[in-house]
Amino acid sequence: MIPSFTDTDKQLWLQNFANKLPTYNVKYGVAAADVTDTQNGSAYFTYWLNYQNQFNDYLRKVTQYKTETRDGIPDGSSAALPATGVSAVWKYRCIYRSSDEQVGQWSDTVSVTVSNGA
């Protein structure tokens, strides 16, 4: 049975291989161009894997924001207040939703000044 590896496992293996290949290329007859191609391929794969991870993190945060906008902040959670002694203006507007579909028009924006009096 061939073990399945994650993209991160494969990226680590490829990076290790690309880093060590120059040590063995002459001994095993690997052309310098192939060594360069392997190192470039490793860097390229690493770039896209990092991009995908960042994108997935961003997508998770956008989805959480969308859900909180629709349903409110979960019980036991709170929005982060500004630093002590600092105030901020939070702006809100809302719209009615029915079966997860927008109904009507957005309300006027309401501004609320918040501060951390702790």
C-alpha distances in whole Angstrom, upper triangle without the diagonal:
4,6,9,12,16,19,20,17,17,21,21,19,21,24,24,23,26,28,27,27,31,31,29,30,33,32,29,31,30,33,34,34,30,30,32,30,27,29,31,27,26,29,29,26,27,30,29,26,29,31,29,29,32,33,30,33,36,35,34,37,39,38,39,42,42,42,44,47,46,46,47,46,44,46,46,46,48,49,49,53,55,55,58,62,60,60,58,59,56,57,56,56,55,54,54,51,50,47,46,48,51,54,57,58,57,59,62,60,61,61,61,62,59,60,58,61,59
4,6,9,13,15,17,14,14,18,18,16,18,21,20,19,22,25,24,24,28,28,26,27,30,29,26,28,27,29,31,30,27,27,29,27,23,25,27,24,22,26,25,22,23,27,25,23,26,28,25,25,29,30,28,30,33,32,32,35,37,36,37,40,40,40,42,45,45,45,46,44,43,45,45,44,47,47,47,51,52,53,56,59,58,58,56,57,54,55,54,54,53,53,53,49,49,46,44,47,49,53,56,56,55,57,59,58,59,59,59,59,57,57,56,59,57
4,6,10,13,14,11,12,15,16,14,16,19,19,19,22,23,23,24,27,28,26,28,31,30,27,29,27,30,31,31,27,27,28,26,23,25,26,23,21,24,24,21,21,25,23,20,23,25,23,23,26,27,25,27,30,29,29,32,34,33,34,37,38,37,39,42,42,42,43,41,40,42,42,41,43,43,44,47,49,50,53,56,54,55,53,54,51,52,51,51,50,50,50,47,47,44,42,45,47,51,54,54,53,55,57,55,56,56,56,56,54,54,53,56,54
4,7,10,12,9,10,13,14,13,15,18,18,18,21,23,23,24,27,28,27,28,32,31,28,30,28,30,31,30,26,26,27,25,22,23,24,21,19,22,22,18,19,22,20,17,20,22,20,19,23,24,21,24,27,26,25,29,30,29,31,34,34,34,36,39,39,39,40,38,37,39,39,38,40,40,41,45,46,47,50,53,51,52,50,50,48,48,47,48,47,47,47,44,44,41,39,41,43,47,50,50,49,51,53,51,52,52,52,53,51,51,50,53,51
4,7,8,6,6,10,11,10,12,15,15,16,18,20,21,21,25,26,25,26,30,29,27,29,26,28,29,28,24,24,25,23,20,20,21,18,16,19,19,15,15,18,17,14,17,19,17,16,20,21,19,21,24,24,23,27,28,28,29,32,33,32,35,37,37,37,38,37,35,38,38,36,38,38,38,42,43,44,47,50,49,49,47,48,45,46,45,46,45,45,46,43,43,40,38,41,43,46,49,49,48,50,51,50,51,50,50,50,48,49,47,51,49
4,5,5,6,9,10,11,12,14,15,17,18,20,21,22,26,27,27,27,31,31,29,30,27,29,29,28,25,24,25,23,20,20,21,18,15,17,17,13,13,16,14,11,14,16,13,13,16,17,15,17,20,20,20,23,25,24,25,28,29,29,31,34,34,34,35,33,32,35,35,33,35,35,35,39,40,41,44,47,45,45,43,44,42,42,42,42,42,42,43,40,40,38,35,38,40,43,46,46,44,46,48,46,47,47,46,47,45,45,44,47,46
4,5,5,6,9,10,10,12,14,15,16,18,20,20,24,25,25,26,29,30,27,29,26,27,26,25,22,21,22,20,17,17,17,14,12,14,13,9,10,12,11,7,10,13,11,11,14,15,14,16,19,19,19,22,24,24,25,28,29,29,31,33,34,34,35,34,33,36,35,34,35,35,35,38,39,40,43,46,44,44,42,43,41,41,41,41,41,41,42,39,40,38,35,37,39,43,45,44,43,45,47,45,46,45,45,46,44,44,43,47,45
4,5,5,6,9,10,10,12,14,15,16,18,20,23,24,24,25,29,29,27,29,26,27,26,26,23,21,21,20,17,17,17,15,12,13,14,10,9,12,11,8,9,12,11,10,14,15,14,15,19,19,19,22,24,24,25,27,29,29,31,33,34,35,35,33,32,35,34,32,34,33,33,36,37,38,41,44,42,43,41,42,40,40,40,41,41,42,43,40,42,39,36,38,40,44,46,45,43,46,47,44,45,45,45,45,43,43,42,45,43
4,5,5,6,9,10,11,12,14,15,17,18,21,22,22,23,27,27,25,27,24,26,26,25,22,21,21,20,17,17,18,16,13,15,15,12,11,15,14,11,13,16,15,14,17,19,18,19,22,23,22,25,27,27,28,31,32,32,34,36,37,38,38,36,35,37,37,35,37,36,36,39,40,41,44,47,45,46,44,45,43,44,44,45,45,45,46,44,44,42,39,42,43,47,49,49,47,49,50,48,49,48,48,48,46,46,45,48,46
4,5,5,6,8,10,10,12,14,15,16,19,21,20,21,25,25,23,24,21,23,23,22,19,18,19,17,14,14,15,12,10,13,13,10,10,13,13,10,13,16,15,15,18,19,19,20,23,23,24,26,28,28,30,32,33,34,36,38,39,39,40,38,37,40,39,38,39,39,38,42,42,43,46,49,47,48,46,47,45,45,45,46,46,46,47,44,45,43,40,42,44,48,50,49,48,50,51,49,50,50,50,50,48,48,47,50,49
4,5,5,6,8,10,10,12,14,15,18,20,20,20,24,25,23,24,21,22,21,21,18,16,17,15,12,12,13,10,7,9,10,7,6,10,10,8,10,13,13,13,16,17,17,19,21,22,23,25,27,28,29,31,32,33,35,37,38,39,39,37,37,39,39,37,38,37,36,40,40,40,44,47,45,45,43,44,43,43,44,45,45,45,46,44,45,43,40,42,43,47,49,48,46,49,50,47,48,48,48,48,46,46,45,48,47
4,6,5,6,9,10,11,12,14,17,18,19,20,23,24,22,24,21,23,22,22,19,17,17,17,13,13,14,13,9,11,13,10,9,13,14,11,12,16,16,15,18,20,20,20,23,24,25,27,29,30,30,33,34,35,36,39,40,40,40,38,38,40,39,37,38,38,37,40,40,40,44,47,45,46,44,46,44,45,45,46,46,47,49,46,48,45,42,44,46,49,52,51,49,51,52,49,50,49,49,49,46,46,45,48,46
4,5,5,6,9,10,11,12,15,16,16,17,21,21,19,21,18,20,20,20,17,15,17,16,12,12,14,12,9,12,14,11,11,15,16,13,15,18,18,18,21,23,22,24,26,27,28,30,32,32,33,36,37,38,39,42,43,43,43,41,41,43,42,40,42,41,40,44,44,44,47,50,49,50,48,49,47,48,49,50,50,50,51,49,50,47,45,47,48,52,54,53,52,54,55,52,53,53,52,52,50,50,49,52,50
4,5,5,6,8,10,10,13,15,15,15,19,20,18,19,16,18,17,17,14,12,13,12,8,9,11,9,6,9,11,9,9,13,14,12,14,17,17,18,20,22,22,24,26,27,28,30,32,32,34,36,37,38,40,42,43,44,44,42,42,45,44,42,43,42,41,44,45,45,48,51,49,50,48,49,47,48,48,49,49,50,51,49,50,48,45,46,48,52,54,53,51,53,54,52,53,52,52,52,50,50,49,53,51
4,5,5,6,9,10,12,14,15,16,19,20,19,20,17,18,17,17,15,12,13,12,9,8,10,9,6,8,10,9,8,12,13,12,13,16,17,17,19,22,22,23,25,27,28,29,31,32,34,35,37,38,40,41,43,44,44,42,41,44,43,41,42,41,40,43,43,43,46,48,47,48,46,47,46,47,47,49,49,50,51,49,51,48,45,47,48,52,54,53,51,53,54,51,52,51,51,51,49,48,47,51,49
4,6,5,6,8,11,12,13,14,18,18,17,19,16,18,17,18,15,13,14,14,11,10,13,12,9,11,14,13,12,15,17,16,17,20,21,20,23,25,25,26,28,30,30,32,34,35,36,38,40,41,42,44,46,46,46,44,43,46,45,43,44,43,42,45,45,44,48,50,49,50,48,50,49,50,50,52,52,53,54,52,53,51,48,50,51,55,57,56,54,56,57,54,55,54,54,53,51,51,49,52,51
4,5,5,6,9,10,10,11,15,15,14,16,13,15,14,15,12,10,12,12,8,9,12,11,9,12,14,13,13,17,18,17,19,22,22,22,25,27,27,28,31,32,32,34,36,37,38,40,42,43,44,46,48,48,48,47,46,49,48,46,47,46,45,48,48,48,51,54,52,53,51,53,51,52,53,54,54,55,56,54,55,53,50,51,53,56,59,58,56,58,59,56,57,56,56,56,54,54,53,56,54
4,6,5,8,10,11,11,14,15,14,15,12,13,12,12,10,7,9,9,6,5,9,9,7,9,12,12,12,15,17,16,18,20,21,22,24,26,27,28,30,31,32,34,36,37,38,40,42,43,44,46,47,48,48,47,46,49,48,46,47,45,44,47,47,47,50,53,51,52,50,52,50,51,52,53,53,54,55,53,55,53,49,51,52,56,58,57,55,57,58,55,56,55,55,55,53,53,52,55,54
4,6,7,8,10,11,15,16,15,17,14,15,13,14,13,9,10,12,9,7,11,12,9,11,14,14,13,16,18,18,19,21,23,23,25,27,28,29,31,32,33,35,37,38,39,41,43,44,45,47,48,49,49,47,47,49,48,46,47,45,44,47,46,46,49,52,50,51,50,51,50,51,52,54,54,55,57,55,56,54,51,53,54,57,59,58,56,58,58,56,57,55,55,55,53,52,51,54,53
4,6,6,7,9,12,12,13,14,12,14,13,15,13,10,12,14,11,10,14,14,12,14,17,17,16,19,22,21,22,25,26,26,28,30,31,32,34,36,36,38,40,41,42,44,46,47,48,50,51,52,52,50,49,52,51,48,49,48,47,50,50,49,52,55,53,55,53,55,54,55,56,57,57,58,60,58,59,57,54,56,57,61,62,61,59,61,62,59,60,59,59,58,56,56,54,57,55
4,5,5,6,9,10,10,11,8,10,10,12,10,7,10,11,9,9,12,13,12,14,17,17,17,20,22,22,23,26,27,27,29,31,32,33,35,37,37,39,41,42,43,45,47,48,49,51,53,53,54,52,51,54,53,51,52,50,49,52,52,52,55,57,56,57,55,57,55,56,57,58,59,59,61,59,60,58,55,56,57,61,63,62,60,62,63,60,62,60,61,60,58,58,57,60,58
4,5,5,8,10,10,11,9,10,8,11,10,6,9,12,10,10,13,14,14,15,18,19,19,21,24,24,25,27,29,29,31,33,34,35,37,39,40,41,43,44,46,47,49,50,51,53,55,56,56,54,54,56,55,53,53,52,51,53,53,52,56,58,56,58,56,58,57,58,58,60,60,61,63,61,62,60,57,58,59,63,65,64,62,64,64,62,63,62,62,61,59,59,58,61,59
4,6,8,8,10,11,10,12,11,14,13,10,13,15,13,13,16,18,16,18,21,22,21,24,26,26,27,30,31,31,33,35,36,37,39,41,41,43,45,46,47,49,51,52,53,55,57,57,57,55,55,57,56,54,55,53,52,55,54,54,57,59,58,59,58,59,58,60,61,62,63,63,65,63,64,62,59,61,62,66,67,66,64,66,67,64,65,64,64,63,61,60,59,62,60
4,6,5,6,8,8,11,11,14,12,10,13,15,13,14,17,18,17,19,22,22,22,25,27,27,28,31,32,32,34,36,37,38,40,42,43,44,46,47,49,50,52,53,55,56,58,59,59,57,56,59,58,55,56,55,54,57,57,56,59,62,60,62,60,62,61,62,62,64,64,65,66,64,65,63,60,61,63,66,68,67,65,68,68,66,67,66,66,65,63,63,61,64,63
4,6,5,6,4,7,7,10,9,7,11,13,11,13,16,16,16,19,21,21,22,25,26,27,28,30,32,32,34,36,37,38,40,42,43,45,46,47,49,51,52,53,55,56,58,59,59,57,57,60,59,56,57,56,55,58,57,57,60,63,61,62,60,62,61,62,62,63,64,64,66,63,65,62,59,61,62,66,68,67,65,67,68,65,67,66,66,65,64,63,62,65,64
4,5,5,6,8,9,12,12,10,13,16,15,16,19,20,20,22,24,25,26,28,30,30,32,34,35,36,38,40,41,42,44,45,47,48,50,51,53,54,56,57,59,60,62,63,63,61,61,63,62,60,61,60,58,61,61,60,63,66,64,65,64,65,64,65,66,67,67,68,69,67,68,66,63,65,66,70,71,70,68,71,71,69,70,69,69,69,67,67,66,69,67
4,6,8,11,12,15,14,13,16,18,17,18,21,22,22,24,26,26,27,30,32,31,33,36,36,37,39,41,42,43,45,46,47,49,51,52,53,55,57,58,59,61,63,63,64,62,61,64,63,61,62,61,59,62,62,61,65,67,65,67,65,67,66,67,67,68,69,69,71,68,69,67,64,66,67,71,73,72,70,72,73,71,72,71,71,70,68,68,67,70,68
4,6,9,11,14,12,12,15,16,15,17,20,20,20,23,25,25,26,28,30,30,32,34,35,35,38,39,40,42,44,45,46,48,49,50,52,54,55,56,58,60,61,61,62,60,60,62,61,59,61,60,59,62,61,61,64,67,65,66,65,66,65,65,66,67,67,67,69,66,67,65,62,63,65,69,71,70,68,71,71,69,71,70,70,69,68,67,66,69,68
4,6,9,11,10,11,14,15,14,17,19,19,20,23,24,25,26,28,30,30,32,34,35,36,38,40,41,42,44,45,46,49,50,51,53,54,55,57,59,60,61,62,63,61,61,64,63,61,62,61,60,62,62,62,65,68,66,67,65,66,65,66,66,67,67,68,69,66,68,65,62,63,65,69,71,70,68,71,71,69,71,70,70,70,68,68,67,70,69
4,7,8,7,7,10,11,11,13,15,16,16,19,20,21,23,25,26,27,29,30,31,33,35,36,37,39,41,42,43,45,46,47,49,51,52,53,55,57,58,59,59,58,58,60,60,57,58,57,56,59,59,59,62,64,62,64,62,63,61,62,63,63,64,64,65,63,64,62,59,60,61,65,67,66,64,67,68,65,67,66,67,66,65,65,64,67,66
4,5,5,6,9,10,11,13,14,15,17,19,20,21,23,24,26,27,29,30,32,33,35,36,37,39,41,42,43,45,46,48,49,51,52,54,55,57,58,59,60,58,58,61,61,58,59,57,56,59,59,59,62,64,62,63,61,62,61,62,62,63,63,64,65,63,64,62,59,60,61,65,67,65,64,67,67,65,67,66,66,66,65,65,64,67,66
4,5,5,6,9,10,11,12,14,15,17,18,20,21,23,24,26,27,29,30,32,33,34,36,38,39,40,42,44,45,46,48,49,51,52,54,55,57,58,58,57,57,60,59,57,57,55,54,57,56,56,60,62,59,61,59,60,59,59,60,61,62,62,64,62,63,61,58,59,60,64,65,64,62,65,65,63,64,63,64,64,62,62,62,65,64
4,5,5,6,9,10,10,12,14,15,16,18,20,21,22,24,26,27,28,30,31,32,34,36,37,38,40,42,43,44,46,47,48,50,52,53,55,56,56,55,56,59,58,55,56,54,53,56,55,55,59,61,58,59,57,58,57,57,58,59,59,60,61,59,61,59,56,56,57,61,63,61,60,62,63,61,62,61,62,62,61,61,61,64,63
4,5,5,6,9,10,10,12,14,15,16,18,20,21,22,24,25,27,28,30,31,32,34,36,37,38,40,41,43,45,46,47,49,50,52,53,54,55,53,54,57,56,54,54,53,52,55,54,55,58,60,58,59,57,58,56,57,57,58,58,59,60,58,59,57,54,55,56,60,61,60,59,61,62,60,62,61,62,61,60,60,60,63,62
4,5,5,6,9,10,11,12,14,15,17,18,20,21,23,24,26,27,29,30,31,33,35,36,37,39,40,42,43,45,46,48,49,51,52,53,54,52,52,55,54,52,53,51,50,53,52,52,56,58,56,57,55,56,55,55,56,57,58,58,60,58,59,57,54,55,56,60,61,60,58,61,61,59,61,60,60,60,58,58,58,61,60
4,5,5,6,8,10,11,12,14,15,16,18,20,21,22,24,26,27,28,30,32,33,34,36,38,39,40,42,43,44,46,48,49,51,52,52,51,51,54,53,51,51,49,48,51,50,50,54,56,54,55,53,54,53,53,54,55,55,56,58,56,57,55,52,53,54,58,59,58,56,59,59,57,58,57,58,58,56,56,56,59,58
4,5,5,6,9,10,10,12,14,15,16,18,20,21,22,24,26,27,28,30,31,32,34,36,37,38,40,42,43,44,46,47,49,50,51,49,50,53,52,50,50,48,48,50,50,50,54,56,54,54,52,53,52,52,53,53,54,54,56,54,55,53,50,51,52,55,57,56,54,57,57,55,57,56,57,57,56,56,55,59,58
4,5,5,6,9,10,10,12,14,15,16,18,20,21,22,24,25,27,28,30,31,33,35,36,37,39,40,41,43,45,46,47,49,49,48,48,51,50,48,48,47,46,49,49,49,53,55,53,53,51,52,51,51,52,53,53,53,55,53,54,52,49,50,51,55,56,55,54,56,57,55,56,56,56,56,55,55,54,57,56
4,5,5,6,9,10,11,12,14,15,16,18,20,21,23,24,26,27,29,30,32,33,34,36,38,39,40,42,43,45,46,48,48,46,46,49,49,46,47,45,44,47,46,46,50,52,50,51,49,50,49,49,50,51,52,52,54,52,53,51,48,49,50,54,56,54,53,55,55,53,55,53,54,54,52,52,51,55,54
4,5,5,6,9,10,10,12,14,15,16,18,20,21,22,24,26,27,28,30,32,33,34,36,37,38,40,42,43,45,46,46,45,45,48,48,45,46,44,43,45,45,45,49,51,49,49,47,48,47,47,48,49,49,50,52,50,51,49,46,47,48,52,53,52,50,53,53,51,52,51,52,52,51,51,50,54,53
4,5,5,6,8,10,11,12,14,15,16,18,20,21,22,24,26,27,28,30,31,32,34,36,37,38,40,41,43,44,45,43,44,47,46,44,45,43,42,45,45,45,49,51,49,49,47,48,46,47,47,48,48,49,50,48,49,47,44,45,46,50,52,50,49,51,52,50,52,51,52,52,50,51,50,54,53
4,5,5,6,9,10,10,12,14,15,16,18,20,21,22,24,25,27,29,30,31,33,34,36,37,39,40,42,43,43,42,42,45,44,42,42,41,40,43,43,43,47,49,47,48,45,46,45,46,46,47,47,48,49,47,49,47,44,45,46,50,51,50,48,51,52,49,51,50,50,50,49,49,48,51,50
4,6,5,6,9,10,10,12,14,15,16,18,20,21,22,24,26,27,28,30,32,33,34,36,37,39,40,42,42,40,41,44,43,40,41,39,38,41,40,41,44,46,44,45,43,44,42,43,44,45,45,46,48,46,48,46,43,44,44,48,50,48,46,49,49,47,48,47,48,47,46,46,46,49,48
4,5,5,6,9,10,11,12,14,15,16,18,20,21,22,24,26,27,28,30,31,32,34,36,37,39,40,40,39,40,43,43,40,40,38,38,41,40,41,45,47,44,45,42,43,42,42,42,43,43,44,46,44,45,43,40,41,42,46,47,46,44,47,47,45,47,46,47,47,46,46,46,49,48
4,5,5,6,9,10,10,12,14,15,16,18,20,21,22,24,25,27,28,30,31,33,34,36,37,38,39,37,38,41,41,38,39,37,37,40,40,41,44,47,44,45,42,43,41,41,42,42,43,43,44,42,44,42,38,40,41,45,46,45,44,46,47,45,46,46,46,47,45,45,45,49,48
4,6,5,6,8,10,11,12,14,15,17,18,20,21,23,24,25,27,29,30,31,33,34,36,37,37,36,36,39,38,36,36,35,34,37,37,37,41,43,41,42,40,41,39,40,40,41,42,42,44,42,43,42,38,40,41,44,46,45,43,45,46,43,45,44,44,44,43,43,42,46,45
4,6,5,6,9,10,11,12,14,15,16,18,20,21,22,24,26,27,28,30,32,33,34,36,36,35,35,38,38,35,35,33,33,35,35,36,40,42,39,40,37,38,37,37,38,39,39,40,42,40,42,40,37,38,38,42,44,42,40,43,43,41,42,41,42,42,41,41,41,44,43
4,5,5,6,9,10,10,12,14,15,16,18,20,20,22,24,25,26,28,30,31,32,34,34,33,34,37,37,34,35,33,32,35,36,37,40,43,40,40,38,38,36,36,37,37,37,38,40,38,39,37,34,35,36,40,41,40,38,41,42,40,41,41,41,42,41,41,41,45,44
4,5,5,6,9,10,10,12,14,15,16,18,20,21,23,24,25,27,29,30,31,32,33,31,32,35,34,32,33,31,31,34,35,36,39,42,39,39,37,38,36,36,36,37,37,38,39,37,39,36,33,35,36,40,42,41,39,41,42,40,41,41,41,41,40,40,40,43,42
4,5,5,6,8,10,11,12,14,15,17,18,20,21,23,24,26,27,28,30,31,31,30,30,33,33,30,30,29,28,31,31,32,36,38,36,36,34,35,33,34,34,35,36,37,38,36,38,36,33,35,35,39,41,39,37,39,40,38,39,38,38,38,37,37,37,40,39
4,5,5,6,9,10,10,12,14,15,16,18,20,21,22,24,26,26,28,30,30,29,30,33,33,30,30,28,28,31,31,32,36,38,35,35,33,33,31,32,32,33,33,34,36,34,36,34,31,32,33,36,38,36,34,37,37,35,37,36,37,37,36,36,36,40,39
4,5,5,6,9,10,10,12,14,15,16,18,20,21,22,24,25,26,28,28,27,28,31,31,28,29,28,28,31,31,33,37,39,36,36,34,34,32,32,32,32,32,33,34,32,34,32,28,30,31,35,37,35,34,36,37,35,37,36,37,37,36,37,37,40,40
4,5,5,6,9,10,11,12,14,15,17,18,20,21,23,24,26,27,27,25,26,29,28,26,27,25,25,28,29,30,34,36,34,34,32,32,30,31,31,32,32,33,34,32,34,32,29,30,31,35,37,36,34,36,37,35,36,35,35,36,34,35,34,38,37
4,5,5,6,9,10,11,12,14,15,16,18,20,21,22,24,25,25,24,25,28,28,25,25,23,23,26,26,28,31,34,31,31,29,29,27,28,28,29,30,31,32,31,33,31,28,29,30,34,35,34,31,33,34,32,33,32,32,33,31,32,31,35,34
4,5,5,6,9,10,10,12,14,15,16,18,20,21,22,24,24,23,24,28,28,25,25,23,24,27,27,29,33,35,32,32,29,29,27,27,27,27,28,28,30,28,30,28,25,26,27,31,32,31,29,31,32,30,32,31,32,33,31,32,32,36,36
4,5,5,6,9,10,10,12,14,15,16,18,20,21,22,23,21,22,25,26,23,24,22,23,26,27,29,33,35,33,32,30,30,27,27,27,28,27,28,29,27,29,27,23,25,26,30,32,31,29,31,33,31,32,32,32,33,31,32,32,36,35
4,5,5,6,9,10,11,12,14,15,16,18,20,21,21,19,20,23,23,20,21,19,20,23,24,26,29,32,29,29,27,27,25,25,25,26,26,27,29,27,29,27,24,26,27,30,32,31,29,30,31,29,30,29,29,30,28,29,29,32,32
4,5,5,6,9,10,10,12,14,15,16,18,20,20,19,20,23,23,20,20,18,19,22,23,25,28,31,28,27,24,25,22,22,22,23,23,25,26,25,27,26,22,24,24,28,29,28,26,28,28,26,27,27,27,28,27,28,28,31,31
4,5,5,6,8,10,10,12,14,15,16,18,18,18,19,23,23,20,21,19,21,24,25,27,31,33,30,29,26,26,23,23,22,23,22,23,24,22,24,23,19,21,22,25,27,26,24,27,28,26,27,27,28,29,28,29,30,33,33
4,6,5,6,9,10,11,12,14,15,16,16,15,16,19,20,17,18,17,18,22,24,26,29,32,29,28,26,26,23,23,22,23,22,23,24,22,24,22,19,21,22,26,28,27,25,27,28,26,27,27,27,28,27,28,28,31,31
4,5,5,6,9,10,10,12,14,15,15,13,15,18,18,15,16,14,15,19,20,22,26,28,25,25,22,22,19,19,19,20,20,21,23,22,24,23,19,21,22,25,27,26,23,25,26,23,24,24,24,25,23,24,24,28,28
4,5,5,6,9,10,10,12,14,14,14,16,19,20,17,17,15,17,20,21,24,27,29,26,25,22,21,18,18,17,18,18,19,20,19,21,20,17,18,18,22,24,22,20,22,23,21,22,22,23,24,23,25,26,29,30
4,5,5,6,9,10,11,12,13,13,14,18,19,17,17,16,18,21,23,26,29,31,29,27,24,24,20,20,18,19,18,18,19,17,19,18,14,16,17,21,23,22,20,22,24,22,24,24,24,26,25,27,27,31,31
4,5,5,6,8,10,10,10,10,11,14,15,13,14,13,15,18,21,23,26,29,26,25,22,22,18,18,17,18,17,18,19,18,20,19,15,18,18,22,24,23,21,22,24,22,22,23,22,24,22,24,24,28,27
4,5,5,6,9,10,9,9,11,15,16,13,13,11,14,17,18,22,25,27,24,22,19,18,15,15,14,14,14,16,17,16,19,19,15,17,17,20,21,20,18,19,20,18,19,19,19,21,20,22,22,26,26
4,6,5,6,9,9,11,13,16,18,16,16,14,17,20,22,25,28,30,27,25,22,20,17,16,14,14,13,13,14,13,16,15,12,13,13,17,18,18,16,17,19,18,19,20,20,23,22,24,25,29,29
4,5,5,6,7,8,10,13,16,14,14,14,17,20,22,26,28,30,28,26,23,22,18,18,15,15,13,14,14,13,15,14,11,14,14,17,19,19,17,19,21,20,20,21,21,24,23,25,25,29,29
4,5,5,4,5,7,11,13,11,11,10,14,16,19,22,25,27,25,23,20,19,15,15,13,13,12,14,15,14,16,16,13,16,16,18,20,19,17,18,19,18,18,18,18,20,19,21,22,25,25
4,6,6,8,11,14,16,14,13,12,15,17,20,23,26,27,25,22,19,17,14,12,10,10,9,10,12,11,14,15,12,14,13,15,17,16,13,14,16,14,15,16,16,19,18,21,22,25,26
4,6,9,11,14,17,15,16,15,18,21,23,27,29,30,28,26,23,21,17,15,12,11,9,9,9,8,11,11,9,11,11,13,15,15,13,14,17,16,17,19,19,22,22,24,25,28,29
4,7,8,11,14,13,14,14,18,20,23,26,28,30,28,26,23,22,18,17,14,14,11,12,11,10,12,13,11,13,14,16,18,18,16,17,19,18,18,20,20,22,21,24,25,27,28
4,6,9,12,10,10,11,14,16,19,23,25,26,24,22,20,19,15,15,12,13,11,13,13,13,16,16,14,16,16,18,19,19,17,17,18,17,16,17,17,19,18,20,21,23,24
4,7,8,6,7,8,11,14,17,20,22,24,23,21,19,18,15,16,14,15,14,16,17,17,19,19,17,20,20,22,23,23,20,20,21,19,18,18,17,19,17,19,19,21,21
4,6,6,8,10,14,16,20,22,24,27,25,24,22,22,19,19,18,19,18,19,19,18,20,20,18,21,21,24,25,25,23,23,25,23,22,22,21,22,20,21,21,23,23
4,5,8,11,14,17,20,23,24,26,26,24,23,23,20,21,19,21,20,22,21,21,22,22,21,24,24,26,28,28,25,25,27,25,23,23,21,23,20,21,20,22,21
4,7,10,13,15,19,20,21,24,24,23,22,23,20,22,21,23,22,24,24,24,26,26,24,27,27,29,31,31,28,27,28,26,24,24,22,22,19,20,18,20,19
4,7,9,12,16,18,19,22,21,20,19,20,17,19,18,20,20,23,23,23,25,25,23,26,26,28,29,29,26,25,26,24,22,22,19,20,17,17,16,19,18
4,6,9,12,15,16,19,18,17,16,16,14,16,16,18,19,22,23,23,26,26,24,26,26,28,29,27,24,23,24,21,19,18,16,16,13,14,13,15,15
4,6,10,12,14,17,15,14,12,13,11,13,13,16,17,20,22,23,26,26,24,26,25,27,27,26,22,22,22,19,17,16,14,14,11,12,12,15,15
4,7,9,11,14,12,12,11,13,11,14,16,19,20,24,26,26,29,30,27,29,28,30,30,29,25,24,24,21,19,17,15,14,11,10,9,13,13
4,7,8,11,9,9,8,11,10,14,15,19,21,24,27,28,31,32,29,31,29,31,31,29,26,24,23,20,18,15,12,11,7,7,6,10,10
4,6,8,6,6,7,10,11,14,17,20,23,26,29,30,33,35,32,33,31,33,33,31,27,26,24,20,19,15,13,11,8,6,6,10,11
4,6,5,8,9,13,14,18,20,24,27,30,33,34,37,38,35,37,35,37,37,34,31,29,28,24,22,19,16,13,11,8,6,9,9
4,6,8,11,15,16,20,22,26,28,32,34,36,39,40,38,39,37,39,39,36,33,31,29,26,23,20,17,14,11,7,5,6,6
4,7,10,14,16,20,22,26,29,33,35,37,40,42,39,40,38,40,39,36,33,31,29,25,23,19,16,13,11,7,6,7,8
4,7,10,13,17,20,23,26,30,33,34,38,39,36,37,35,37,36,33,30,28,26,22,20,16,14,10,9,6,7,9,11
4,7,10,13,16,20,23,27,29,31,35,37,34,35,32,34,33,30,26,24,22,19,16,13,10,7,6,4,7,9,12
4,6,10,13,17,20,23,26,28,32,34,31,31,29,30,29,27,23,21,19,15,14,10,8,6,5,6,9,12,15
4,6,10,13,17,20,23,26,29,31,28,29,26,27,26,23,19,18,15,12,10,6,6,4,6,9,12,15,18
4,7,10,13,17,20,22,26,28,25,25,23,24,23,21,17,15,14,10,8,6,5,6,7,10,13,16,18
4,7,10,14,17,19,23,25,23,23,20,21,20,17,13,12,10,6,6,4,6,9,10,14,17,20,22
4,7,10,14,16,20,22,19,19,17,17,17,14,10,9,8,6,5,6,8,11,13,16,19,22,24
4,7,11,13,17,19,17,16,13,14,13,10,7,5,6,5,6,9,11,15,16,20,22,25,27
4,7,9,13,16,14,13,10,11,10,9,6,5,8,8,9,12,14,18,19,22,25,27,29
4,6,10,13,11,10,7,7,7,6,5,6,10,11,13,16,18,21,23,26,28,31,33
4,7,10,9,8,6,5,7,8,8,9,13,14,16,19,21,24,25,29,30,33,35
4,7,6,5,5,5,8,10,11,12,16,17,19,22,23,27,27,30,32,35,36
4,5,5,7,7,10,13,14,16,20,21,22,25,27,30,30,34,35,38,39
4,5,8,10,13,16,17,19,23,24,25,28,29,32,32,35,37,39,40
4,7,9,13,15,15,17,21,21,23,26,27,30,30,33,34,37,38
4,6,10,12,13,16,19,20,23,25,27,30,31,34,36,38,40
4,7,8,9,12,16,17,19,22,24,28,29,32,34,37,38
4,7,9,11,15,17,19,23,25,28,30,33,35,38,40
4,7,9,13,15,18,21,24,27,29,33,35,38,40
4,6,9,12,15,18,21,25,26,30,33,35,38
4,7,9,11,15,17,21,23,26,29,32,34
4,6,9,12,15,19,21,24,27,30,32
4,6,10,13,16,19,23,26,28,31
4,7,10,13,16,19,23,25,28
4,7,10,13,16,20,22,25
4,7,10,13,17,19,22
4,6,10,13,15,18
4,7,11,12,16
4,7,9,12
4,6,9
4,6
4
